[in-house]
Amino acid sequence: MHRIDEAGKITAKHALCDFWVGFFDYMGKTTRRGYGWAVLWCTGIYFVSSYISSLFFNYTSFYKVGVCIVVITFLIFLIGILALSFRRLRDIGINGRATLCLIAINLLLSVFLPIFDLILIIALNLSIILVPSGKWKTTSQNGFMKFIFVTEKGENE
């Protein structure tokens, strides 16, 4: 496994390479540009995959093939996007434990209150894309703040 620690200007090609190379890397860092390019690539590939699988839906005998393509593509990108989001949130200054709490809250909201889940996903993606690297790092010695945010002196992982 290769650790991804992006810095500076990231091209679309570099972001896509980092996405696949750091597929299981939850400890590195990803820049805003790297995150944006990778999400754009994944969205495009997922739509193409969905379109190709929809061609199979027209034929009853190949319906299961289309469903398998969609499910496998979704699971592959889910793992990659989770790793990418962990790296980006760490780059912003959110601790890994706080990221796990955000995911747990997201799962609970998606089960009980789907509309709030959509709002949370939009807010989280906007913050991931718009907040500069290191913006939410803290120098506080408060235990709660250290649980949520990465400290300036070193990372809490």
Contact map, one row per residue, 1 for C-alpha under 8 A:
1110000000000000000011011000000000000000000000000000000000000000000000000000000000000000000000000000000000000000000000000000000000000000000000000000000000000
1111000000000000000011001000000000000000000000000000000000000000000000000000000000000000000000000000000000000000000000000000000000000000000000000000000000000
1111100000000000000001001011000000000000000000000000000000000000000000000000000000000000000000000000000000000000000000000000000000000000000000000000000000000
0111110000000000010011001011110000000000000000000000000000000000000000000000000000000000000000000000000000000000000000000000000000000000000000000000000000000
0011111000000000000000000001110000000000000000000000000000000000000000000000000000000000000000000000000000000000000000000000000000000000000000000000000000000
0001111101000000000000000000111001000000000000000000000000000000000000000000000000000000000000000000000000000000000000000000000000000000000000000000000000000
0000111111000000000000000000011000000000000000000000000000000000000000000000000000000000000000000000000000000000000000000000000000000000000000000000000000000
0000011111000000000000000000001000000000000000000000000000000000000000000000000000000000000000000000000000000000000000000000000000000000000000000000000000000
0000001111100000000000000000000010000000000000000000000000000000000000000000000000000000000000000000000000000000000000000000000000000000000000000000000000000
0000011111110110000000000000001011000000000000000000000000000000000000000000000000000000000000000000000000000000000000000000000000000000000000000000000000000
0000000011111110000000000000000011001000000000000000000000000000000000000000000000000000000000000000000000000000000000000000000000000000000000000000000000000
0000000001111111000000000000000001001100000000000000000000000000000000000000000000000000000000000000000000000000000000000000000000000000000000000000000000000
0000000000111111100000000000000000000000000000000000000000000000000000000000000000000000000000000000000000000000000000000000000000000000000000000000000000000
0000000001111111110000000000000001000000000000000000000000000000000000000000000000000000000000000000000000000000000000000000000000000000000000000000000000000
0000000001111111111000000000000001101100000000000000000000000000000000000000000000000000000000000000000000000000000000000000000000000000000000000000000000000
0000000000011111111100000000000000001100100000000000000000000000000000000000000000000000000000000000000000000000000000000000000000000000000000000000000000000
0000000000001111111110000000000000000000000000000000000000000000000000000000000000000000000000000000000000000000000000000000000000000000000000000000000000000
0001000000000111111111100000000000000000000000000000000000000000000000000000000000000000000000000000000000000000000000000000000000000000000000000000000000000
0000000000000011111111100000000000000100000000000000000000000000000000000000000100010000000000000000000000000000000000000000000000000000000000000000000000000
0000000000000001111111100000000000000000000000000000000000000000000000000000000100000000000000000000000000000000000000000000000000000000000000000000000000000
1101000000000000111111100000000000000000000000000000000000000000000000000000000000000000000000000000000000000000000000000000000000000000000000000000000000000
1111000000000000011111111000000000000000000000000000000000000000000000000000000100110000000000000000000000000000000000000000000000000000000000000000000000000
0000000000000000011111111000000000000000000000000000000000000000000000000000001100110000000000000000000000000000000000000000000000000000000000000000000000000
1000000000000000000001111100000000000000000000000000000000000000000000000000001100100000000000000000000000000000000000000000000000000000000000000000000000000
1111000000000000000001111111000000000000000000000000000000000000000000000000000000100010000000000000000000000000000000000000000000000000000000000000000000000
0000000000000000000000011111000000000000000000000000000000000000000000000000000000110110000000000000000000000000000000000000000000000000000000000000000000000
0011000000000000000000001111100000000000000000000000000000000000000000000000000000000110010000000000000000000000000000000000000000000000000000000000000000000
0011100000000000000000001111110000000000000000000000000000000000000000000000000000000010010000000000000000000000000000000000000000000000000000000000000000000
0001110000000000000000000011111000000000000000000000000000000000000000000000000000000011011000000000000000000000000000000000000000000000000000000000000000000
0001111000000000000000000001111101100000000000000000000000000000000000000000000000010011001000000000000000000000000000000000000000000000000000000000000000000
0000011101000000000000000000111111100000000000000000000000000000000000000000000000000001001000000000000000000000000000000000000000001000000000000000000000000
0000000000000000000000000000011111110000000000000000000000000000000000000000000000000001000000000000000000000000000000000000000111111000000000000000000000000
0000000011100000000000000000001111111000000000000000000000000000000000000000000000000000000000000000000000000000000000000000000010000000000000000000000000000
0000010001110110000000000000011111111100000000000000000000000000000000000000000000000000000000000000000000000000000000000000000000000000000000000000000000000
0000000000000010000000000000011111111110000000000000000000000000000000000000000000011001000000000000000000000000000000000000000010000000000000000000000000000
0000000000000000000000000000000111111111000000000000000000000000000000000000000000000000000000000000000000000000000000000000000010000000000000000000000000000
0000000000110011000000000000000011111111100000000000000000000000000000000000000000000000000000000000000000000000000000000000000000000000000000000000000000000
0000000000010011001000000000000001111111110000000000000000000000000000000000000000000000000000000000000000000000000000000000000000000000000000000000000000000
0000000000000000000000000000000000111111111000000000000000000000000000000000000010000000000000000000000000000000000000000000000000000000000000000000000000000
0000000000000000000000000000000000011111111100000000000000000000000000000000000000000000000000000000000000000000000000000000000000000000000000000000000000000
0000000000000001000000000000000000001111111110000000000000000000000000000000000000000000000000000000000000000000000000000000000000000000000000000000000000000
0000000000000000000000000000000000000111111111000000000000000000000000000000100000000000000000000000000000000000000000000000000000000000000000000000000000000
0000000000000000000000000000000000000011111111100000000000000000000000000000000000000000000000000000000000000000000000000000000000000000000000000000000000000
0000000000000000000000000000000000000001111111110000000000000000000000000000000000000000000000000000000000000000000000000000000000000000000000000000000000000
0000000000000000000000000000000000000000111111111000000000000000000000000000000000000000000000000000000000000000000000000000000000000000000000000000000000000
0000000000000000000000000000000000000000011111111100000000000000000000001100000000000000000000000000000000000000000000000000000000000000000000000000000000000
0000000000000000000000000000000000000000001111111110000000000000000000000000000000000000000000000000000000000000000000000000000000000000000000000000000000000
0000000000000000000000000000000000000000000111111111000000000000000000000000000000000000000000000000000000000000000000000000000000000000000000000000000000000
0000000000000000000000000000000000000000000011111111100000000000000011001000000000000000000000000000000000000000000000000000000000000000000000000000000000000
0000000000000000000000000000000000000000000001111111110000000000000011000000000000000000000000000000000000000000000000000000000000000000000000000000000000000
0000000000000000000000000000000000000000000000111111111000000000000000000000000000000000000000000000000000000000000000000000000000000000000000000000000000000
0000000000000000000000000000000000000000000000011111111100000000010000000000000000000000000000000000000000000000000000000000000000000000000000000000000000000
0000000000000000000000000000000000000000000000001111111110000000111011000000000000000000000000000000000000000000000000000000000000000000000000000000000000000
0000000000000000000000000000000000000000000000000111111111000000010000000000000000000000000000000000000000000000000000000000000000000000000000000000000000000
0000000000000000000000000000000000000000000000000011111111100000010000000000000000000000000000000000000000000000000000000000000000000000000000000000000000000
0000000000000000000000000000000000000000000000000001111111100110110000000000000000000000000000000000000000000000000000000000000000000000000000000000000000000
0000000000000000000000000000000000000000000000000000111111110110010000000000000000000000000000000000000000000000000000000000000000000000000000000000000000000
0000000000000000000000000000000000000000000000000000011111110010000000000000000000000000000000000000000000000000000000000000000000000000000000000000000000000
0000000000000000000000000000000000000000000000000000001111111110000000000000000000000000000000000000000000000000000000000000000000000000000000000000000000000
0000000000000000000000000000000000000000000000000000000011111110000000000000000000000000000000000000000000000000000000000000000000000000000000000000000000000
0000000000000000000000000000000000000000000000000000000000111111000000000000000000000000000000000000000000000000000000000000000000000000000000000000000000000
0000000000000000000000000000000000000000000000000000000110111111110000000000000000000000000000000000000000000000000000000000000000000000000000000000000000000
0000000000000000000000000000000000000000000000000000000111111111111000000000000000000000000000000000000000000000000000000000000000000000000000000000000000000
0000000000000000000000000000000000000000000000000000000000001111111100000000000000000000000000000000000000000000000000000000000000000000000000000000000000000
0000000000000000000000000000000000000000000000000000100100000111111110000000000000000000000000000000000000000000000000000000000000000000000000000000000000000
0000000000000000000000000000000000000000000000000001111110000111111111000000000000000000000000000000000000000000000000000000000000000000000000000000000000000
0000000000000000000000000000000000000000000000000000100000000011111111100000000000000000000000000000000000000000000000000000000000000000000000000000000000000
0000000000000000000000000000000000000000000000000000000000000001111111110000000000000000000000000000000000000000000000000000000000000000000000000000000000000
0000000000000000000000000000000000000000000000001100100000000000111111111000000000000000000000000000000000000000000000000000000000000000000000000000000000000
0000000000000000000000000000000000000000000000001100100000000000011111111100000000000000000000000000000000000000000000000000000000000000000000000000000000000
0000000000000000000000000000000000000000000000000000000000000000001111111110000000000000000000000000000000000000000000000000000000000000000000000000000000000
0000000000000000000000000000000000000000000000000000000000000000000111111111000000000000000000000000000000000000000000000000000000000000000000000000000000000
0000000000000000000000000000000000000000000001001000000000000000000011111111100000000000000000000000000000000000000000000000000000000000000000000000000000000
0000000000000000000000000000000000000000000001000000000000000000000001111111110000000000000000000000000000000000000000000000000000000000000000000000000000000
0000000000000000000000000000000000000000000000000000000000000000000000111111111000000000000000000000000000000000000000000000000000000000000000000000000000000
0000000000000000000000000000000000000000000000000000000000000000000000011111111100000000000000000000000000000000000000000000000000000000000000000000000000000
0000000000000000000000000000000000000000010000000000000000000000000000001111111110000000000000000000000000000000000000000000000000000000000000000000000000000
0000000000000000000000000000000000000000000000000000000000000000000000000111111111000000000000000000000000000000000000000000000000000000000000000000000000000
0000000000000000000000110000000000000000000000000000000000000000000000000011111111100000000000000000000000000000000000000000000000000000000000000000000000000
0000000000000000001101110000000000000000000000000000000000000000000000000001111111110000000000000000000000000000000000000000000000000000000000000000000000000
0000000000000000000000000000000000000010000000000000000000000000000000000000111111111000000000000000000000000000000000000000000000000000000000000000000000000
0000000000000000000000000000000000000000000000000000000000000000000000000000011111111100000000000000000000000000000000000000000000000000000000000000000000000
0000000000000000000001111100000000000000000000000000000000000000000000000000001111111110000000000000000000000000000000000000000000000000000000000000000000000
0000000000000000001001100100010000100000000000000000000000000000000000000000000111111111000000000000000000000000000000000000000000000000000000000000000000000
0000000000000000000000000000000000100000000000000000000000000000000000000000000011111111100000000000000000000000000000000000000100000000000000000000000000000
0000000000000000000000000110000000000000000000000000000000000000000000000000000001111111110000010010000000000000000000000000000000000000000000000000000000000
0000000000000000000000001111110000000000000000000000000000000000000000000000000000111111111000000000000000000000000000000000000000000000000000000000000000000
0000000000000000000000000000111100100000000000000000000000000000000000000000000000011111111100000000000000000000000000000000000100000000000000000000000000000
0000000000000000000000000000000000000000000000000000000000000000000000000000000000001111111111100010000000000000000000000000000100000000000000000000000000000
0000000000000000000000000011100000000000000000000000000000000000000000000000000000000111111111110000000000000000000000000000000000000000000000000000010000000
0000000000000000000000000000111000000000000000000000000000000000000000000000000000000011111111000000000000000000000000000000000000001100000000000000000000000
0000000000000000000000000000000000000000000000000000000000000000000000000000000000000001111111000000000000000000000000000000000100111111100000000000000000000
0000000000000000000000000000000000000000000000000000000000000000000000000000000000000000111111100000000000000000000000000000000000001111110000000000111000000
0000000000000000000000000000000000000000000000000000000000000000000000000000000000000000111111110110000000000000000000000000000000000001100000000001110000000
0000000000000000000000000000000000000000000000000000000000000000000000000000000000000000110011111110000000000000000000000000000000000000000000000111110000111
0000000000000000000000000000000000000000000000000000000000000000000000000000000000000100010001111111000000000000000000000000000000000000000000000000000000001
0000000000000000000000000000000000000000000000000000000000000000000000000000000000000000000000111111100000000000000000000000000000000000000000000011000000000
0000000000000000000000000000000000000000000000000000000000000000000000000000000000000000000001111111110000000000000000000000000000000000000000000011100000000
0000000000000000000000000000000000000000000000000000000000000000000000000000000000000100100001111111111000000000000000000000000000000000000000000000000000000
0000000000000000000000000000000000000000000000000000000000000000000000000000000000000000000000011111111100000000000000000000000000000000000000000000000000000
0000000000000000000000000000000000000000000000000000000000000000000000000000000000000000000000001111111110000000000000000000000000000000000000000000000000000
0000000000000000000000000000000000000000000000000000000000000000000000000000000000000000000000000111111111000000000000000000000000000000000000000000000000000
0000000000000000000000000000000000000000000000000000000000000000000000000000000000000000000000000011111111100000000000000000000000000000000000000000000000000
0000000000000000000000000000000000000000000000000000000000000000000000000000000000000000000000000001111111110000000000000000000000000000000000000000000000000
0000000000000000000000000000000000000000000000000000000000000000000000000000000000000000000000000000111111111000000000000000000000000000000000000000000000000
0000000000000000000000000000000000000000000000000000000000000000000000000000000000000000000000000000011111111100000010011000000000000000000000000000000000000
0000000000000000000000000000000000000000000000000000000000000000000000000000000000000000000000000000001111111110000010000000000000000000000000000000000000000
0000000000000000000000000000000000000000000000000000000000000000000000000000000000000000000000000000000111111111100000000000000000000000000000000000000000000
0000000000000000000000000000000000000000000000000000000000000000000000000000000000000000000000000000000011111111110110000000000000000000000000000000000000000
0000000000000000000000000000000000000000000000000000000000000000000000000000000000000000000000000000000001111111111111000000000000000000000000000000000000000
0000000000000000000000000000000000000000000000000000000000000000000000000000000000000000000000000000000000111111110000000000000000000000000000000000000000000
0000000000000000000000000000000000000000000000000000000000000000000000000000000000000000000000000000000000011111110000000000000000000000000000000000000000000
0000000000000000000000000000000000000000000000000000000000000000000000000000000000000000000000000000000000011111111110000000000000000000000000000000000000000
0000000000000000000000000000000000000000000000000000000000000000000000000000000000000000000000000000000000001111111111000000000000000000000000000000000000000
0000000000000000000000000000000000000000000000000000000000000000000000000000000000000000000000000000000000000100111111100000000000000000000000000000000000000
0000000000000000000000000000000000000000000000000000000000000000000000000000000000000000000000000000000000001100111111110000000000000000000000000000000000000
0000000000000000000000000000000000000000000000000000000000000000000000000000000000000000000000000000000001101100111111111000000000000000000000000000000000000
0000000000000000000000000000000000000000000000000000000000000000000000000000000000000000000000000000000000000100011111111100000000000000000000000000000000000
0000000000000000000000000000000000000000000000000000000000000000000000000000000000000000000000000000000000000000001111111110000000000000000000000000000000000
0000000000000000000000000000000000000000000000000000000000000000000000000000000000000000000000000000000001000000000111111111000000000000000000000000000000000
0000000000000000000000000000000000000000000000000000000000000000000000000000000000000000000000000000000001000000000011111111100000000000000000000000000000000
0000000000000000000000000000000000000000000000000000000000000000000000000000000000000000000000000000000000000000000001111111110000000000000000000000000000000
0000000000000000000000000000000000000000000000000000000000000000000000000000000000000000000000000000000000000000000000111111111000000000000000000000000000000
0000000000000000000000000000000000000000000000000000000000000000000000000000000000000000000000000000000000000000000000011111111100000000000000000000000000000
0000000000000000000000000000000000000000000000000000000000000000000000000000000000000000000000000000000000000000000000001111111110000000000000000000000000000
0000000000000000000000000000000000000000000000000000000000000000000000000000000000000000000000000000000000000000000000000111111111000000000000000000000000000
0000000000000000000000000000000000000000000000000000000000000000000000000000000000000000000000000000000000000000000000000011111111100000000000000000000000000
0000000000000000000000000000000100000000000000000000000000000000000000000000000000001001100100000000000000000000000000000001111111100000000000000000000000000
0000000000000000000000000000000110110000000000000000000000000000000000000000000000000000000000000000000000000000000000000000111111100000000000000000000000000
0000000000000000000000000000000100000000000000000000000000000000000000000000000000000000000000000000000000000000000000000000011111110000000000000000000000000
0000000000000000000000000000000100000000000000000000000000000000000000000000000000000000000100000000000000000000000000000000001111111010000000000000000000000
0000000000000000000000000000000100000000000000000000000000000000000000000000000000000000000100000000000000000000000000000000000001111110000000000000000000000
0000000000000000000000000000001100000000000000000000000000000000000000000000000000000000001110000000000000000000000000000000000000111110000000000000000000000
0000000000000000000000000000000000000000000000000000000000000000000000000000000000000000001110000000000000000000000000000000000000011111100000000000000000000
0000000000000000000000000000000000000000000000000000000000000000000000000000000000000000000110000000000000000000000000000000000000111111100000000000000000000
0000000000000000000000000000000000000000000000000000000000000000000000000000000000000000000111000000000000000000000000000000000000000111110000000000110000000
0000000000000000000000000000000000000000000000000000000000000000000000000000000000000000000111000000000000000000000000000000000000000111111000000000111100000
0000000000000000000000000000000000000000000000000000000000000000000000000000000000000000000010000000000000000000000000000000000000000001111100001100111100000
0000000000000000000000000000000000000000000000000000000000000000000000000000000000000000000000000000000000000000000000000000000000000000111110000000001110000
0000000000000000000000000000000000000000000000000000000000000000000000000000000000000000000000000000000000000000000000000000000000000000011111001100001000000
0000000000000000000000000000000000000000000000000000000000000000000000000000000000000000000000000000000000000000000000000000000000000000001111101100000000000
0000000000000000000000000000000000000000000000000000000000000000000000000000000000000000000000000000000000000000000000000000000000000000000111111100000000000
0000000000000000000000000000000000000000000000000000000000000000000000000000000000000000000000000000000000000000000000000000000000000000000011111110000000000
0000000000000000000000000000000000000000000000000000000000000000000000000000000000000000000000000000000000000000000000000000000000000000000001111111000000000
0000000000000000000000000000000000000000000000000000000000000000000000000000000000000000000000000000000000000000000000000000000000000000010111111111100000000
0000000000000000000000000000000000000000000000000000000000000000000000000000000000000000000000100000000000000000000000000000000000000000010111111111111000010
0000000000000000000000000000000000000000000000000000000000000000000000000000000000000000000000101100000000000000000000000000000000000000000000111111110000000
0000000000000000000000000000000000000000000000000000000000000000000000000000000000000000000001101100000000000000000000000000000000000000000000011111110000000
0000000000000000000000000000000000000000000000000000000000000000000000000000000000000000000011100100000000000000000000000000000000000001110000001111111000000
0000000000000000000000000000000000000000000000000000000000000000000000000000000000000000010011100000000000000000000000000000000000000001110000000111111101110
0000000000000000000000000000000000000000000000000000000000000000000000000000000000000000000010000000000000000000000000000000000000000000111100000100111111110
0000000000000000000000000000000000000000000000000000000000000000000000000000000000000000000000000000000000000000000000000000000000000000111000000000011111100
0000000000000000000000000000000000000000000000000000000000000000000000000000000000000000000000000000000000000000000000000000000000000000001000000000001111100
0000000000000000000000000000000000000000000000000000000000000000000000000000000000000000000000000000000000000000000000000000000000000000000000000000011111110
0000000000000000000000000000000000000000000000000000000000000000000000000000000000000000000000100000000000000000000000000000000000000000000000000000011111111
0000000000000000000000000000000000000000000000000000000000000000000000000000000000000000000000100000000000000000000000000000000000000000000000000100011001111
0000000000000000000000000000000000000000000000000000000000000000000000000000000000000000000000110000000000000000000000000000000000000000000000000000000000111
